[in-house]
Amino acid sequence: MAKKTAGESDETRLKKKVAVKETDGKDSKNDEALRSLKKRLKRTQRKRRALTLRKKNSASKKTATPEAKK
């Protein structure tokens, strides 16, 4: 796989691509490429949200553990 640039994330690149595709005059309901781009965007957003939730939950457990030991 190719190296990814650190300049912009996958999510921002996908958002830009979806915006460009949606501004085209084509019928968006029948556009398979647009549909797959939207699916990829949703997948990356889901992964990002899951990661932040995991970090948040693990941080709260780490702070709660020393208090419970007292």
C-alpha positions as CSV (number, residue, x, y, z in Angstrom):
1,M,0.0,0.0,0.0
2,A,1.1,3.5,-0.6
3,K,2.1,5.9,2.1
4,K,-0.5,8.3,3.2
5,T,0.2,12.0,3.5
6,A,-0.1,13.4,7.0
7,G,-1.6,16.6,5.6
8,E,-5.2,15.5,5.6
9,S,-7.0,12.5,6.9
10,D,-9.0,9.9,5.0
11,E,-12.2,11.5,6.3
12,T,-11.5,14.9,4.9
13,R,-10.4,13.5,1.6
14,L,-13.6,11.5,1.3
15,K,-15.7,14.5,2.3
16,K,-14.1,16.5,-0.5
17,K,-14.7,13.7,-3.0
18,V,-18.3,13.3,-2.0
19,A,-18.9,17.0,-2.2
20,V,-17.4,17.2,-5.7
21,K,-19.5,14.2,-6.9
22,E,-22.7,15.6,-5.4
23,T,-22.2,19.0,-7.2
24,D,-22.1,17.2,-10.6
25,G,-25.3,17.2,-12.6
26,K,-25.7,13.4,-12.5
27,D,-28.5,11.5,-10.8
28,S,-27.1,10.7,-7.4
29,K,-29.4,7.8,-6.7
30,N,-28.0,5.8,-9.6
31,D,-24.4,6.8,-9.1
32,E,-22.5,3.7,-7.8
33,A,-19.2,5.6,-7.3
34,L,-20.9,8.2,-5.1
35,R,-22.7,5.5,-3.1
36,S,-19.4,3.7,-2.4
37,L,-17.7,6.9,-1.5
38,K,-20.4,7.7,1.0
39,K,-20.2,4.2,2.4
40,R,-16.4,4.6,2.9
41,L,-16.9,8.0,4.5
42,K,-19.5,6.5,6.9
43,R,-17.1,3.7,7.7
44,T,-14.2,6.0,8.6
45,Q,-16.5,8.2,10.7
46,R,-17.7,5.2,12.6
47,K,-14.1,4.0,13.2
48,R,-13.2,7.5,14.5
49,R,-16.2,7.7,16.8
50,A,-15.5,4.2,18.1
51,L,-11.9,5.0,18.8
52,T,-12.8,8.2,20.7
53,L,-15.4,6.3,22.8
54,R,-12.8,3.6,23.6
55,K,-10.3,6.2,24.7
56,K,-12.9,8.0,26.8
57,N,-14.0,4.8,28.5
58,S,-10.5,3.6,29.2
59,A,-9.5,7.0,30.6
60,S,-12.5,7.0,33.0
61,K,-11.7,3.5,34.2
62,K,-8.1,4.4,34.8
63,T,-9.1,7.4,37.0
64,A,-11.8,5.4,38.8
65,T,-9.6,2.5,39.7
66,P,-7.3,4.2,42.3
67,E,-10.4,5.6,44.1
68,A,-11.9,2.2,44.4
69,K,-8.8,0.7,46.0
70,K,-8.8,3.2,49.0
